[in-house]
Amino acid sequence: MIDVAYAQGAGGAAGGGPLSIVANPLVMIVLMFVIFYFLLIRPQQKRAKEQRAMLDNLKKGDKIITNGGIMGEIVSISDQIMVLEVADKVRIKVGRSYVAGFAPKEG
């Protein structure tokens, strides 16, 4: 019986091994937040910044594609609304925030 008590007391409660840092719940939560920040939050912020810059730099004559897949050339543009020409003498109004990007080059 005494042998069992010595075996348990020798390496147990102090817990100074390398796994003691990982076992701390607070450290794990912080580590998860850091991982989420670099894998999810930061790339999303970068894409949003690029989208804002693209929307701010739109001008008359640019060929764009909307989120709905409509491609056209910007005829006029204001703060919130732009007019696209999608075919000869066919014009539609589109919200500026619905622009997905520049249209792919044809040819």
NORHUMO-V782272 format. One record per pair of residues at least 12 apart in sequence whose ideal C-beta (glycine too) atoms are under 10 Angstrom apart, sorted by the first residue. I is the first residue (numbers start at 0). J is the second residue. Records with the same first field share a line. If there is no record, write none. Layout:
I = J  J
This chain:
49 = 100
50 = 96  98  99  100
53 = 98  99  100  101
54 = 95  96  97  98  100
55 = 95
57 = 73  76  81  95  98  101
58 = 73  76
59 = 72  73  74  75  76  81  82
60 = 72  73  74  76
61 = 73  76  81  83  98  101  102
62 = 83  84  101  102  103  104  105
63 = 81  83  93  97  98  99  100  101  102
64 = 83  98  99  100  101  102  103
65 = 81  83  85  91  93  94  97  98  99  100  102
66 = 93  94  96  97  98  99  100
67 = 93  97  99
68 = 99
69 = 83  85  91  93  97  99  102
70 = 83  85  99  101  102  103  105
71 = 83  84  85  86  89  90  91  93  102
72 = 84  85  90  102
73 = 93  95  98
74 = 90  91
75 = 90  92
76 = 93  95
77 = 92  95
78 = 95
79 = 94  95  96
80 = 92  93  94  95
81 = 93  94  95  97  98
83 = 98
